Amino acid sequence: MRKQLIFGLIILFTAFSCKATDNKKATGSVATKNVQLACVAFYNLENLFDTIDGPNNDAEFLPNGSYKWGGMKYKAKLKNMSYAISQIGADVTPVGAAILGVSEIENRGVLEDLVKQPDIAGRTYQIVHYDSPDRRGVDVGLLYNPRLFTVSNTKSYRLRTADTTFLTRDQLMVSGYLLGEKVHVIVNHWPSRSGGEMRSRPKRNEAAALTRSIVDSLFKVDAKAKIIVMGDLNDDPTNESCATVLAAKKEASEVGPKELYNVFWKTLENGIGSLSYNDQWNLFDQIILSYDLVHGDKTKLHLWKSEVFYRNFLIQQEGRYKGTPLRTHGGGIWLNGYSDHLPTLVYLVKDKK
């Protein structure tokens, strides 16, 4: 009888008893609701390269390259990344991320190796991937749990600029049904800040304009489209590319139909970031939602809360970079870590019928 009572209390406590925090005003609490829940996340995997010499510029990540990237390191990287992915969202939902956008992956093959890792193999993640023209050969991709998300359409968009020599990552759009509702996910990895933030800014503004055009094309078909923009934008929510060109707003209350809400703007204001550079936190890894995922019918799929996935095992515990993300290499030394970025995620909920 005592065991039954304890088990009952555990079930009662875990049945979504926590309340929304950063997004409480916009989304309310799910404490008293009988809901379905999906975790949607993004993760920059930091140079997930295989050990094979490909047509791209992968010289550093070969057995005889500067990183001495052999089979042992590659297998360790796959194991570490799969463990990190297995933990994303798992403290709220045991199935973890239903949808996971990824960046800095060399090709489809590394994703196929990743989803076979023991820590996540049971989720049977499926892959959406297109090759990009990026000079380093890194792409974006999408992993999804087919029990929670069904893909109906995919498309890759290329950024074309006046500088025809400039090559970067394509933008990936995946449409499908998440918990039975139509959603569109746009996965990004905008141009880097190489050469300085100001000098490289126009390229990110152009990338933001492409993303905005994809968003507007979806709204043209369906004014109430449920759109999730995610990715490593190489800019903070406050930067021109995000705040002006993409026009993702800080306050949920200011977001109207066919507009976008930047879930992580206030998170950055609170001093929380997804990567650290020169002793300063930035929040480049963003998730941005359309109006109907924030203010739409609350019996349908909508935002509950968001999170930068900060866990001790992902963080350097000693040395000069203590307190920052534990990356694969640092100062030319193999650290056997995870990534220089932390994952970001949102929880979407809907009433159970």
Order of alpha helices (4+ residues) and beta strands (2+ residues): alpha-alpha-beta-alpha-beta-alpha-beta-beta-beta-beta-beta-alpha-beta-beta-beta-alpha-beta-beta-beta-alpha-beta-beta-beta-beta
